[in-house]
Amino acid sequence: MTKSERPGPETRRGQILHVATRLAIKYNYKNITRAQIANKIKVTETLISYYFNTMENLRRAIIQNAIENDILEIIAQGLAVHDPEVMKLPKEKKEKALKILLKL
């Protein structure tokens, strides 16, 4: 891949977040690792750290993405660990996510 073919910063950050979100649905957002994400999209763990600094920042981004896009599986995970952002959601959304959690 040449320099001109490389994704720009926002595109790369979005790719990382997308893959991290997909992995979080499968493995839980608290359990995914930089290595899993890096292996999936064929980048270094350092690149993931460059865009998100810490895993906690990446987890915050995953939760925010789940809230913005109504990804109930991840919202349910947030409910299970009393994630502060998830706990602020309207009761109806939390109830929908709880139904998902109870099915797992």
Secondary structure by P-SEA (a helix, b strand, c coil): ccccccccaaaaaaaaaaaaaaaaaacccccccaaaaaaaacccaaaaaaacccaaaaaaaaaaaaaaacaaaaaaaaaaacccccccccaaaaaaaaaaaaac
